[in-house]
Amino acid sequence: MIRLRVSGRRSGAWLVAAGAVGLVAAVMTVRAAAPPDAAGRIVVAREPLAAGLVLDAETAAAVLETRAAPAELALRGVFADPAQAVGRRVAAPVGPGEPLSEASLGGAPGGGPAPLAIGERAVAVPLSAAGGSAAGLSGGARVDVVASTGEGLTGTTTLVVADAEVLAVAAAAAGGGLESSGEALLRVSSRQALRITAALNFAREVRLLVRPADELGPPQGPREVAAP
């Protein structure tokens, strides 16, 4: 009789343990089958996004989509709504299914220049051309490029390019001397790039005139001024 009771207790314990294991497995299965928390959403690319692509409202609707994701996996800088990307330009290639983030769009709006578009060129102009204004020159600034030719009464100063965007400013290396004053890298069209290059090679002097941040388009006034 004693042996039978012990055996019965052991059988009962095993049944309880098996039931507990089955309950845990069922809970884990239900959790795995349950959809992610609806509060967690991320924006991903439907197709490859090339650097330089402008995400206007129509393009964003066509190439972006939102997917559910566990709320606890939310990452800083990852978009949750395609509307957040409208008006931005892709700075680094994004593959299909990859999340769209501030990093792939070059950082926060206004935080950095957009990549060169087709037909655009980057041209370096010595910072000496900016004179004292070079101290406050930085990426995103707008400048006019003017060139002076001739001497004395035959000299003229001409507007070469208006409203060029400064992509970056590289300071002169230590010990570079007067010939190395640093450079301002400008975004211009291919035609404007030829005009600036010609001015740097053949004009007596080239100047960068810094513009106010909210002044866009061609400057008011003459495009060429003769020596007084």
C-alpha positions as CSV (number, residue, x, y, z in Angstrom):
1,M,0.0,0.0,0.0
2,I,2.8,2.5,0.8
3,R,4.5,1.9,-2.6
4,L,1.2,2.6,-4.4
5,R,0.6,5.9,-2.5
6,V,4.1,7.1,-3.3
7,S,3.7,6.2,-7.0
8,G,0.4,8.1,-7.0
9,R,1.9,11.2,-5.6
10,R,4.7,11.1,-8.1
11,S,2.3,10.7,-10.9
12,G,0.2,13.6,-9.7
13,A,3.3,15.8,-9.4
14,W,4.3,15.0,-12.9
15,L,0.9,15.8,-14.2
16,V,1.0,19.2,-12.4
17,A,4.4,19.9,-13.9
18,A,3.3,18.9,-17.4
19,G,0.3,21.1,-17.1
20,A,2.4,24.1,-16.0
21,V,4.8,23.6,-18.9
22,G,1.8,23.3,-21.3
23,L,0.3,26.6,-19.9
24,V,3.6,28.5,-20.3
25,A,3.9,27.2,-23.9
26,A,0.4,28.3,-24.7
27,V,1.0,31.8,-23.3
28,M,4.2,32.1,-25.3
29,T,2.4,30.9,-28.5
30,V,-0.4,33.4,-28.0
31,R,2.1,36.3,-27.5
32,A,4.1,35.3,-30.6
33,A,0.9,35.1,-32.6
34,A,-0.4,38.5,-31.3
35,P,0.2,41.5,-33.6
36,P,2.8,44.1,-32.4
37,D,1.6,47.0,-30.3
38,A,-0.3,49.3,-32.7
39,A,1.4,52.3,-31.0
40,G,4.7,51.1,-32.6
41,R,4.9,52.2,-36.2
42,I,7.9,52.7,-38.5
43,V,8.3,54.0,-42.0
44,V,10.2,51.8,-44.5
45,A,11.1,52.0,-48.1
46,R,8.9,50.1,-50.6
47,E,11.7,50.2,-53.2
48,P,15.3,51.3,-53.4
49,L,15.7,55.1,-52.7
50,A,18.7,56.7,-54.4
51,A,20.6,59.5,-52.9
52,G,19.4,62.9,-54.1
53,L,15.7,61.8,-54.4
54,V,13.3,64.5,-53.3
55,L,10.4,63.2,-51.3
56,D,7.5,65.4,-52.2
57,A,4.0,64.3,-51.1
58,E,3.4,62.2,-54.3
59,T,6.8,60.5,-54.2
60,A,6.6,59.8,-50.5
61,A,3.2,58.1,-50.9
62,A,4.5,55.9,-53.7
63,V,7.8,54.8,-52.2
64,L,7.2,54.7,-48.5
65,E,4.9,52.7,-46.3
66,T,4.3,52.2,-42.5
67,R,4.7,48.9,-40.8
68,A,3.7,47.8,-37.3
69,A,6.6,47.2,-34.8
70,P,6.8,46.5,-31.1
71,A,6.6,49.7,-29.2
72,E,9.6,48.8,-27.1
73,L,11.8,48.6,-30.2
74,A,11.2,52.3,-31.1
75,L,14.4,53.9,-32.1
76,R,15.3,57.6,-32.0
77,G,15.4,59.3,-35.4
78,V,13.2,56.6,-37.1
79,F,10.1,58.0,-38.7
80,A,6.7,56.8,-37.7
81,D,4.7,58.7,-40.4
82,P,5.6,59.3,-44.1
83,A,4.5,62.9,-43.7
84,Q,7.6,63.5,-41.6
85,A,9.7,62.9,-44.7
86,V,7.8,65.1,-47.2
87,G,10.0,67.9,-48.5
88,R,13.2,66.2,-47.6
89,R,15.9,64.8,-49.8
90,V,17.5,61.3,-49.5
91,A,21.1,61.7,-48.5
92,A,22.2,58.1,-48.4
93,P,20.8,55.1,-50.4
94,V,18.0,53.2,-48.7
95,G,17.2,49.6,-49.5
96,P,13.7,48.0,-49.8
97,G,12.3,47.3,-46.3
98,E,14.9,49.5,-44.6
99,P,13.5,52.0,-42.0
100,L,13.6,55.7,-43.0
101,S,15.5,57.8,-40.5
102,E,16.9,61.3,-40.0
103,A,20.4,59.9,-40.8
104,S,19.2,58.6,-44.2
105,L,17.9,62.1,-45.0
106,G,21.0,63.9,-43.9
107,G,20.0,64.8,-40.4
108,A,17.5,67.3,-39.1
109,P,15.9,69.7,-41.7
110,G,18.4,72.4,-42.4
111,G,21.1,70.5,-40.6
112,G,23.2,69.9,-43.8
113,P,23.2,70.5,-47.5
114,A,21.4,68.1,-49.9
115,P,23.5,66.0,-52.3
116,L,24.3,67.4,-55.7
117,A,21.5,66.9,-58.2
118,I,21.9,66.1,-61.9
119,G,23.3,69.1,-63.7
120,E,24.8,70.6,-60.5
121,R,28.5,71.1,-59.8
122,A,30.6,71.9,-56.7
123,V,33.1,74.6,-57.3
124,A,35.8,75.7,-54.7
125,V,36.5,79.4,-54.3
126,P,39.3,80.7,-52.1
127,L,38.0,82.2,-48.8
128,S,40.2,85.2,-49.5
129,A,37.5,86.1,-52.0
130,A,35.1,86.6,-49.1
131,G,37.4,89.0,-47.2
132,G,36.2,89.8,-43.7
133,S,32.9,88.0,-44.3
134,A,34.7,84.6,-44.4
135,A,34.7,84.6,-40.6
136,G,30.9,84.1,-40.6
137,L,30.6,81.9,-43.7
138,S,29.3,78.4,-43.2
139,G,27.4,75.7,-45.0
140,G,23.9,76.8,-46.1
141,A,24.9,80.4,-46.6
142,R,24.0,82.1,-49.9
143,V,26.6,84.2,-51.8
144,D,26.9,86.2,-55.0
145,V,30.1,85.7,-57.0
146,V,31.5,88.9,-58.7
147,A,34.6,89.4,-60.8
148,S,36.6,92.5,-61.6
149,T,38.6,92.8,-64.9
150,G,40.7,95.5,-66.5
151,E,42.6,98.3,-64.8
152,G,41.9,102.0,-64.1
153,L,39.1,103.6,-66.1
154,T,38.7,100.5,-68.3
155,G,37.9,98.2,-65.4
156,T,34.6,96.6,-64.8
157,T,33.0,94.5,-62.1
158,T,30.5,91.9,-63.2
159,L,28.1,89.6,-61.4
160,V,29.2,86.1,-62.4
161,V,26.7,84.0,-60.4
162,A,23.9,85.1,-58.1
163,D,22.5,83.3,-55.1
164,A,24.9,80.3,-54.9
165,E,24.6,78.0,-52.0
166,V,27.7,77.3,-49.8
167,L,28.0,73.6,-49.4
168,A,31.0,73.6,-47.0
169,V,33.8,75.8,-45.8
170,A,37.3,74.4,-45.4
171,A,39.7,76.4,-43.2
172,A,43.3,76.8,-44.3
173,A,45.8,74.2,-42.9
174,A,48.2,75.4,-40.2
175,G,51.4,76.8,-41.7
176,G,49.8,77.0,-45.2
177,G,50.9,80.6,-45.7
178,L,49.1,83.4,-47.5
179,E,48.5,81.2,-50.6
180,S,46.3,78.8,-48.6
181,S,43.4,80.8,-47.1
182,G,40.9,78.0,-47.2
183,E,38.1,77.4,-49.6
184,A,34.3,77.8,-49.8
185,L,32.6,75.0,-51.8
186,L,29.7,76.3,-53.8
187,R,26.7,74.5,-55.4
188,V,26.1,75.8,-58.9
189,S,24.9,74.6,-62.3
190,S,27.3,73.2,-64.8
191,R,27.2,76.5,-66.8
192,Q,27.8,78.6,-63.7
193,A,30.7,76.4,-62.8
194,L,32.4,77.3,-66.1
195,R,31.8,81.0,-65.5
196,I,33.3,80.8,-62.0
197,T,36.3,78.8,-63.2
198,A,36.9,81.3,-66.0
199,A,36.7,84.2,-63.5
200,L,39.1,82.5,-61.1
201,N,41.6,81.9,-64.0
202,F,41.4,85.2,-65.9
203,A,39.8,87.9,-63.8
204,R,41.9,90.3,-61.8
205,E,39.9,89.7,-58.7
206,V,37.0,87.5,-57.6
207,R,34.8,88.3,-54.6
208,L,32.1,86.5,-52.7
209,L,29.3,88.7,-51.4
210,V,27.4,87.1,-48.5
211,R,23.7,87.5,-48.8
212,P,21.0,87.7,-46.0
213,A,19.6,84.2,-45.2
214,D,16.0,85.2,-46.3
215,E,17.1,86.9,-49.6
216,L,16.7,84.5,-52.6
217,G,16.8,85.0,-56.3
218,P,18.8,87.5,-58.4
219,P,20.0,90.6,-56.6
220,Q,18.3,93.9,-57.2
221,G,20.6,96.2,-59.2
222,P,22.9,96.1,-62.2
223,R,24.8,93.0,-63.2
224,E,27.8,95.0,-64.3
225,V,29.4,98.2,-63.1
226,A,32.1,100.2,-64.8
227,A,35.0,101.7,-63.0
228,P,34.2,105.3,-61.7
